[in-house]
Amino acid sequence: MAKRLSQRIWKFKGPLLMPTRPLATPLLQYDRSPGSVDKFRSSDEFDLPEGCNATGWKDLHVSGSASIASIEQVSRLNPSPKSPVIVLDLREESHAIVGNFPVTWGVPNNWANVGKSREEVLADEYDRIDTLKGQVTVQLLHRQDVANEIDDNPRSVTLSRPQIFSEEEVVRAAGANYVRLMVSDHLVPRAEDVNAFIEMERGMAAHEKLHVHCSAGQGRTGIFIAMHDMLRNASRVSFEDIINRQLAFNPGRALDFHKNIAHEERSDFRNDRLEFISLFYEYSKANSNGQPFLWSEWLDLHGPEGIDDGR
């Protein structure tokens, strides 16, 4: 066990497998129609199924959803000076809110910005939003029709002089705080983003709420909600119990260790992400609430001979 843990630590200390950025021109796509279901769930409103370990659950104050589209969507979290809320935007891909439609400049796998620095991503998004504001009309293509390569009459929406905002503008207008991490869809988060997440967690008040989202509200969202749970509870709840209750809470299969995905195109990336989340549990158990070490600092403490596997 100790050897396996040390091997995982060594693996995540170095550069990980990265996909090639697609050459396709990003297309402006809408994720869903305004007001449609966005996979919202809140630990404050969710009763764990019988048999799940509930230790620390009601103190998480965490929620998740798909992409943010409106002030109203953020307002239902009831942010206020006495009840602060952080909206954690995990999306590396450039995105905005156009006429209450959540939109993305998308390519296959959401990898239009993969491999770019944080500064490069923000510059790309700013330039695209600025260009869009200069257009009289804006056409949006439906994300699923683009993904399914429907060339014959794909669903689309044409808007005339729509209001256009960055997500940060919408979140802050609703009275919540905004944090952006550049997490590539389907991939292990970069060490710099894991460190930034831990620093955010360190600064949160005990009663502060955290709302996490990505594009579809499943993969990246589920991973980071589990990380939030681990930072708070790994010292007293087993890895298996945290994963079981997170599977009950989160839609999708990002945390399903039993799903056979060997035939899938992204199987290596998915396996890396599962390895990461199991190692992050070990980090959290040794660094409750992200103290005393950041993720990268903890990795640097250990060489290939490693440490004892405490699970």
SULFENWO-V374973 format. One record per residue. N is the residue number from 1. BURIAL is 1 if it has 24 or more other ideal C-beta (glycine too) atoms within 12 Angstrom, else 0. Layout:
# SULFENWO-V374973
n=N burial=BURIAL
n=N burial=BURIAL
This chain:
# SULFENWO-V374973
n=1 burial=0
n=2 burial=0
n=3 burial=0
n=4 burial=0
n=5 burial=1
n=6 burial=1
n=7 burial=0
n=8 burial=1
n=9 burial=1
n=10 burial=0
n=11 burial=1
n=12 burial=1
n=13 burial=0
n=14 burial=0
n=15 burial=0
n=16 burial=1
n=17 burial=1
n=18 burial=0
n=19 burial=1
n=20 burial=0
n=21 burial=0
n=22 burial=0
n=23 burial=0
n=24 burial=0
n=25 burial=0
n=26 burial=1
n=27 burial=1
n=28 burial=1
n=29 burial=1
n=30 burial=1
n=31 burial=1
n=32 burial=1
n=33 burial=0
n=34 burial=1
n=35 burial=0
n=36 burial=0
n=37 burial=0
n=38 burial=1
n=39 burial=1
n=40 burial=1
n=41 burial=1
n=42 burial=1
n=43 burial=1
n=44 burial=0
n=45 burial=0
n=46 burial=1
n=47 burial=0
n=48 burial=1
n=49 burial=0
n=50 burial=0
n=51 burial=0
n=52 burial=1
n=53 burial=0
n=54 burial=1
n=55 burial=0
n=56 burial=1
n=57 burial=1
n=58 burial=0
n=59 burial=1
n=60 burial=1
n=61 burial=1
n=62 burial=1
n=63 burial=1
n=64 burial=1
n=65 burial=1
n=66 burial=1
n=67 burial=1
n=68 burial=1
n=69 burial=1
n=70 burial=1
n=71 burial=1
n=72 burial=0
n=73 burial=1
n=74 burial=1
n=75 burial=0
n=76 burial=0
n=77 burial=1
n=78 burial=0
n=79 burial=1
n=80 burial=0
n=81 burial=0
n=82 burial=0
n=83 burial=0
n=84 burial=1
n=85 burial=1
n=86 burial=1
n=87 burial=1
n=88 burial=1
n=89 burial=1
n=90 burial=1
n=91 burial=1
n=92 burial=1
n=93 burial=1
n=94 burial=1
n=95 burial=1
n=96 burial=1
n=97 burial=1
n=98 burial=1
n=99 burial=1
n=100 burial=1
n=101 burial=1
n=102 burial=1
n=103 burial=1
n=104 burial=1
n=105 burial=1
n=106 burial=1
n=107 burial=1
n=108 burial=1
n=109 burial=1
n=110 burial=1
n=111 burial=1
n=112 burial=1
n=113 burial=1
n=114 burial=1
n=115 burial=0
n=116 burial=0
n=117 burial=0
n=118 burial=0
n=119 burial=0
n=120 burial=0
n=121 burial=1
n=122 burial=1
n=123 burial=0
n=124 burial=1
n=125 burial=1
n=126 burial=0
n=127 burial=0
n=128 burial=1
n=129 burial=1
n=130 burial=0
n=131 burial=0
n=132 burial=1
n=133 burial=0
n=134 burial=0
n=135 burial=0
n=136 burial=0
n=137 burial=0
n=138 burial=1
n=139 burial=1
n=140 burial=1
n=141 burial=1
n=142 burial=1
n=143 burial=1
n=144 burial=0
n=145 burial=0
n=146 burial=1
n=147 burial=0
n=148 burial=0
n=149 burial=0
n=150 burial=0
n=151 burial=0
n=152 burial=0
n=153 burial=0
n=154 burial=0
n=155 burial=0
n=156 burial=0
n=157 burial=1
n=158 burial=0
n=159 burial=1
n=160 burial=0
n=161 burial=0
n=162 burial=1
n=163 burial=0
n=164 burial=1
n=165 burial=1
n=166 burial=1
n=167 burial=1
n=168 burial=1
n=169 burial=0
n=170 burial=1
n=171 burial=1
n=172 burial=0
n=173 burial=0
n=174 burial=1
n=175 burial=1
n=176 burial=1
n=177 burial=1
n=178 burial=1
n=179 burial=1
n=180 burial=1
n=181 burial=1
n=182 burial=1
n=183 burial=1
n=184 burial=1
n=185 burial=1
n=186 burial=1
n=187 burial=1
n=188 burial=1
n=189 burial=1
n=190 burial=1
n=191 burial=1
n=192 burial=0
n=193 burial=1
n=194 burial=1
n=195 burial=1
n=196 burial=1
n=197 burial=1
n=198 burial=1
n=199 burial=0
n=200 burial=1
n=201 burial=1
n=202 burial=0
n=203 burial=0
n=204 burial=1
n=205 burial=0
n=206 burial=0
n=207 burial=0
n=208 burial=1
n=209 burial=1
n=210 burial=1
n=211 burial=1
n=212 burial=1
n=213 burial=1
n=214 burial=1
n=215 burial=1
n=216 burial=1
n=217 burial=1
n=218 burial=1
n=219 burial=1
n=220 burial=1
n=221 burial=1
n=222 burial=1
n=223 burial=1
n=224 burial=1
n=225 burial=1
n=226 burial=1
n=227 burial=1
n=228 burial=1
n=229 burial=1
n=230 burial=1
n=231 burial=1
n=232 burial=1
n=233 burial=1
n=234 burial=1
n=235 burial=1
n=236 burial=0
n=237 burial=1
n=238 burial=0
n=239 burial=1
n=240 burial=0
n=241 burial=1
n=242 burial=1
n=243 burial=1
n=244 burial=1
n=245 burial=1
n=246 burial=1
n=247 burial=1
n=248 burial=1
n=249 burial=1
n=250 burial=1
n=251 burial=1
n=252 burial=1
n=253 burial=0
n=254 burial=1
n=255 burial=1
n=256 burial=1
n=257 burial=0
n=258 burial=0
n=259 burial=0
n=260 burial=0
n=261 burial=0
n=262 burial=0
n=263 burial=0
n=264 burial=0
n=265 burial=0
n=266 burial=1
n=267 burial=0
n=268 burial=0
n=269 burial=1
n=270 burial=1
n=271 burial=1
n=272 burial=1
n=273 burial=1
n=274 burial=1
n=275 burial=1
n=276 burial=1
n=277 burial=1
n=278 burial=1
n=279 burial=1
n=280 burial=1
n=281 burial=1
n=282 burial=1
n=283 burial=1
n=284 burial=1
n=285 burial=1
n=286 burial=1
n=287 burial=1
n=288 burial=0
n=289 burial=1
n=290 burial=1
n=291 burial=0
n=292 burial=0
n=293 burial=0
n=294 burial=1
n=295 burial=1
n=296 burial=1
n=297 burial=0
n=298 burial=1
n=299 burial=1
n=300 burial=0
n=301 burial=0
n=302 burial=1
n=303 burial=0
n=304 burial=0
n=305 burial=0
n=306 burial=1
n=307 burial=1
n=308 burial=0
n=309 burial=0
n=310 burial=0
n=311 burial=1
